[in-house]
């Protein structure tokens, strides 16, 4: 059943409940029903006793900001986007399988692509000419094999992947880290317009008006991998944010592919490391197609999983250098991490933040060298 406007309003109301993990919000819907969450007549005690909700969270359930919600719907329409909610048939079914699927997504363009077979293609913003050419060529061929190319509209490999797909009569999907009323980076305005004009789609989980921030990009990356059957890393340094997307793919049980290059190419160090850990080496499209051709063939996943990726990402950046990383030094979450080993659950308890937000912010702090992942938790490094 396609959502009517009333359901959209209630899903947005649920999205706006502060500091409550997405999986807990979905569990509430399954327990009480969506509309019932906002129309309970038996006082806050029902929700609070069952779920330990804070006063602010209870207030958001019993006094939703309907004016703000109506404004979100208007601004979404003004930027030619539709709002697709978690319970709609149009909602990407692969995305429902991840741990923290967005309750609503904002989509410009062709919504039919959302449930088409997708391959994520990511890599360095400062990619070499050869890397961009490889991304372009492979994506040009992959769309002819009925894959939809999904990437992040960033500079370098992302842009080359989108353009390779657009060189054929096929749509491509860009997942962005801002509201859909703006384009980031701004220089990709023409590319974004071309994606829409070519029956592609641009997707965001952020409401219109949301600016680009450092913490938004890891959240964006989990959607890029979550929408896709697998992730292809074309060029990536060891200090590349593309490894975040690879880690998301691992967490989501997706395949990881990587393209090798010269040992002298610093942009390929991340890809070579992924291949050493078990990612499938890709030289041509057939290497990817073969992986999906046999349903009973075990997927190739990286050896050591998340811990291995965390260790290689220590002290690196998140791959979005346009964002001011100095803000991370002032992240209040740092105060919740000691110079001794601090378990994640203790960081959650001290910060009083949802687990998903804590994990994202710890990743950002780790990539900036402010904390380090160790067995048993994290330690503060400075």
C-alpha positions, 0 to 999 in steps of 0.5 A: 500500500502506497503511503497517504500523506497522513502516513508520511506525516507520522513517519516524519514525526517518528524520524524527528524523535530525538536520540532514539536509534532507528531499530528501536523506532521500528520496534515501536512501530511493530509493537504499537502501530505507527499512528497509535504511537502518536495518539495514545490516550493512556498517558506517557507511562505505556511507552516510558515503562516499556522502552525507557524513553526520555522526557524529550522523546515522550514529548516528541511522541505526544506533541509532534511538531506538525507545523515543522513536518508540514514544512518538510513536506512542502520544501520536499515538494518545492525541490521536486523530491518525493518522500518514500516511507519505510512501509512503501513498496517503492522503498528499496528492499535491500535497504530494509535488510541493514541494521539501521535503514532510514525511516524515510528517504527523499528521492528526486527522479526515477523511483523505479531504480530503487529496487533495481540490481545496483552495484556501488562504485566508490573511490578517491576524490583525488583519483588519477586519470587512469583511475577515473578512466577505469571507473568510467569504462567499467561503469559504461559496460556494467550498465549494459549488463543491467546493473544500476551504478550507485555512488556518492556524487563526490569528486574523482571516482564517484563522478567518473562512475556516474558519467560512465553510466550516463554515457549509455541510455541508463540511469544512475543513482547518487546518494548524497549527504545533504538535503535535496535542495542543494548540491554538494559539491556545488561544482557537480550541479550540472552532473546532478541535473544530468542524472535527473534528466537521464532517468536517474535518481538522487537520494538522501535521508536528510531533510531539505535544508540540511547542510553538508557535515562531516558526520553525514558522510559515513551515514551516506556511505552505509546507504550506498552499500546498503542499496547495492549487491556489492561495492567496487572500490576503484582507487583508494588510499589507505587513508581513504573514506572509501574504506568506510563504505567497504566496512559498511558493506561487510556489516551488511553482508555485501560483496567487496571488489577492488581493482589493482594497480601499479605498486607505485600508485599511492591511490591503489594502496587501499585497494591492494590492502582490500585484496590481501584481506579477501576482496575479489580482484577485478580486472574486467566486468566478468569478474563481477558478473561471475560473483553474482551468477551463482546463488549457491557460491559463498560470498567473498568477505574480508578476512578479519572483518571490521577490526581489520578495517578499523586498524588500517583506518587509524589516524586517517580522514573520512574522505571528505576533506571539504568538511572542516575536520577541526570541529571533531576536536571539540566533539563532546563525545571525546569526553566519554572516551578515556585514556584507558580502554573504554568499552563502547557500551560505556561510551553510550552510557556516558554520552546518553546518545543512541548506539548508531550515533556513537559508532558513527562519531567514534569512527569520525574521531578514529579517522581523525586520530583522536581515538583509537580502536583496541580490543575491548573498546576505544582509547583516547589518543590526545 
